């Protein structure tokens, strides 16, 4: 009888030892989890960046400055130096626009893709629009810098750029290169 109780106790203890860790931490850690966490730690923060137009119609590249924040939960918020627009311009790229807000995710070690929305405001003969900006960025944790590219497209204010069937307005996309430096508290 003592032997059967000892065996039963051993079996129950073995089962508990094998199953309790699954209930305490049901998520299996693997290399992709580690890489994702490392990428997020590298990216999160506020950056002062310069965007330079790569498809300028004038032949001269134009630049703007941007303050962009990537949050730990995958959101982004950006403000641009040219948000006030260019008075009197008939170019949609020169319209005044609001704060840029969106989401980002790591795609591989220290690389992200991001999508963000903002409104361009009516100006002169130009109607207001929704603007969808797409970024492809690489972050360097040693130097605290970011480099990459992006583009934005204009959409009718009464349509959803989130609907895959919605086509952008027939305005050439604004393409840009992107470089920035992470803001540090020290």
C-alpha positions as CSV (number, residue, x, y, z in Angstrom):
1,X,0.0,0.0,0.0
2,X,2.8,2.4,0.8
3,X,4.5,1.7,-2.5
4,X,1.3,2.4,-4.5
5,X,0.8,5.7,-2.6
6,X,4.4,6.6,-3.3
7,X,4.0,5.8,-7.0
8,X,0.7,7.7,-7.2
9,X,2.3,10.7,-5.5
10,X,5.3,10.6,-7.8
11,X,3.1,10.4,-10.9
12,X,0.9,13.3,-9.7
13,X,4.0,15.4,-8.9
14,X,5.5,14.6,-12.3
15,X,2.3,15.6,-14.1
16,X,2.1,18.9,-12.1
17,X,5.8,19.6,-12.7
18,X,5.3,19.3,-16.5
19,X,2.0,21.2,-16.7
20,X,2.2,24.1,-14.3
21,X,4.8,26.0,-16.4
22,X,2.4,25.8,-19.3
23,X,-0.3,27.4,-17.3
24,X,2.0,30.0,-15.8
25,X,3.5,31.0,-19.1
26,X,1.6,29.6,-22.0
27,X,3.6,31.5,-24.6
28,X,6.6,29.7,-26.0
29,X,9.6,32.0,-26.5
30,X,11.4,31.5,-29.7
31,X,14.0,33.4,-31.8
32,X,11.3,35.5,-33.6
33,X,9.9,36.7,-30.2
34,X,13.4,37.7,-29.1
35,X,14.1,39.5,-32.4
36,X,10.7,41.3,-32.3
37,X,11.4,42.5,-28.7
38,X,14.9,43.6,-29.6
39,X,13.6,45.5,-32.7
40,X,10.9,47.2,-30.6
41,X,13.4,48.3,-28.0
42,X,15.6,49.7,-30.8
43,X,12.8,51.6,-32.5
44,X,10.7,53.1,-29.7
45,X,11.4,56.8,-29.1
46,X,11.2,60.2,-30.7
47,X,13.3,61.2,-33.8
48,X,14.1,64.4,-35.6
49,X,14.1,63.5,-39.2
50,X,14.6,65.0,-42.7
51,X,12.5,63.8,-45.6
52,X,13.8,64.7,-49.1
53,X,11.5,64.4,-52.1
54,X,12.9,61.9,-54.6
55,X,10.5,62.6,-57.5
56,X,10.5,66.3,-57.7
57,X,8.8,67.7,-60.7
58,X,11.1,70.8,-60.7
59,X,14.3,68.6,-60.8
60,X,15.4,70.1,-57.5
61,X,14.8,67.9,-54.4
62,X,12.8,69.6,-51.6
63,X,13.2,68.8,-48.0
64,X,11.1,69.0,-44.9
65,X,11.7,68.2,-41.2
66,X,9.6,65.8,-39.1
67,X,9.4,65.0,-35.5
68,X,8.1,61.4,-35.3
69,X,7.4,59.3,-32.2
70,X,7.2,55.5,-32.3
71,X,5.4,54.1,-29.2
72,X,6.0,50.7,-27.6
73,X,2.4,49.6,-28.5
74,X,3.0,50.1,-32.2
75,X,1.6,53.6,-32.8
76,X,3.3,56.5,-34.4
77,X,2.6,60.3,-34.3
78,X,4.4,62.8,-36.5
79,X,4.4,66.5,-37.1
80,X,6.0,68.1,-40.2
81,X,7.7,71.5,-40.7
82,X,5.7,72.0,-43.9
83,X,2.3,71.3,-42.3
84,X,1.3,74.9,-43.0
85,X,1.5,74.4,-46.7
86,X,2.6,76.8,-49.4
87,X,0.0,79.7,-49.8
88,X,-1.3,80.1,-53.3
89,X,0.2,76.8,-54.6
90,X,-1.9,74.6,-56.8
91,X,0.2,71.5,-56.1
92,X,-1.6,69.0,-53.8
93,X,1.8,68.3,-52.1
94,X,1.8,71.9,-50.9
95,X,-1.6,71.8,-49.1
96,X,-1.7,72.5,-45.4
97,X,-2.2,69.2,-43.4
98,X,-2.8,67.9,-39.9
99,X,-0.9,65.6,-37.5
100,X,0.2,62.3,-39.0
101,X,-1.0,59.2,-37.0
102,X,-0.6,55.6,-37.7
103,X,0.9,52.2,-36.8
104,X,4.2,50.4,-37.2
105,X,5.6,46.8,-37.0
106,X,8.9,45.2,-37.1
107,X,9.5,43.1,-40.2
108,X,13.0,41.9,-39.4
109,X,15.9,42.9,-37.1
110,X,15.8,46.7,-36.7
111,X,13.5,47.2,-39.8
112,X,9.9,48.3,-39.8
113,X,7.1,49.2,-42.1
114,X,4.6,51.8,-41.0
115,X,1.3,53.3,-42.3
116,X,-0.1,56.6,-41.2
117,X,-3.1,58.8,-42.0
118,X,-3.7,62.6,-42.0
119,X,-5.9,65.1,-43.5
120,X,-4.8,67.7,-46.1
121,X,-7.0,70.8,-45.7
122,X,-8.8,72.7,-48.5
123,X,-6.5,75.4,-49.9
124,X,-7.4,77.7,-52.8
125,X,-8.9,75.6,-55.5
126,X,-7.8,72.3,-53.9
127,X,-10.2,70.1,-52.0
128,X,-9.3,68.5,-48.7
129,X,-8.1,64.9,-48.9
130,X,-7.1,61.9,-46.7
131,X,-3.4,61.1,-47.1
132,X,-1.9,57.7,-46.6
133,X,1.8,57.6,-45.8
134,X,3.9,54.4,-46.0
135,X,7.3,54.1,-44.5
136,X,10.1,51.5,-44.9
137,X,12.7,52.3,-42.3
138,X,15.9,50.8,-40.8
139,X,17.2,51.7,-37.3
140,X,20.8,51.6,-36.1
141,X,20.9,51.0,-32.3
142,X,24.6,52.0,-32.0
143,X,24.2,55.4,-33.6
144,X,20.6,56.1,-32.7
145,X,19.7,56.8,-36.4
146,X,17.0,55.9,-38.8
147,X,17.2,55.7,-42.6
148,X,14.7,54.7,-45.3
149,X,12.1,55.8,-47.7
150,X,8.5,56.3,-48.0
151,X,5.6,57.7,-50.1
152,X,2.3,59.2,-49.6
153,X,-0.9,59.0,-51.7
154,X,-4.0,61.2,-51.7
155,X,-7.5,59.8,-51.4
156,X,-10.9,61.3,-51.7
157,X,-12.1,62.6,-48.4
158,X,-15.3,60.6,-48.7
159,X,-13.5,57.3,-49.4
160,X,-11.5,55.0,-47.1
161,X,-7.9,54.5,-48.0
162,X,-8.1,51.4,-45.7
163,X,-10.4,49.7,-48.2
164,X,-8.1,47.7,-50.6
165,X,-10.5,48.5,-53.4
166,X,-10.2,52.3,-53.0
167,X,-7.8,53.8,-55.5
168,X,-5.7,56.9,-54.8
169,X,-6.6,60.1,-56.5
170,X,-4.8,60.6,-59.9
171,X,-2.0,62.6,-58.3
172,X,1.5,61.2,-58.5
173,X,2.6,59.8,-55.1
174,X,5.0,61.9,-53.2
175,X,8.1,59.8,-52.7
176,X,10.9,60.6,-50.2
177,X,14.1,59.4,-48.6
178,X,14.3,59.6,-44.9
179,X,17.1,60.1,-42.3
180,X,16.8,60.9,-38.7
181,X,18.4,60.9,-35.2
182,X,16.8,59.6,-32.0
183,X,16.2,62.2,-29.3
184,X,18.0,61.4,-26.0
185,X,17.1,62.7,-22.6
186,X,20.8,63.0,-21.5
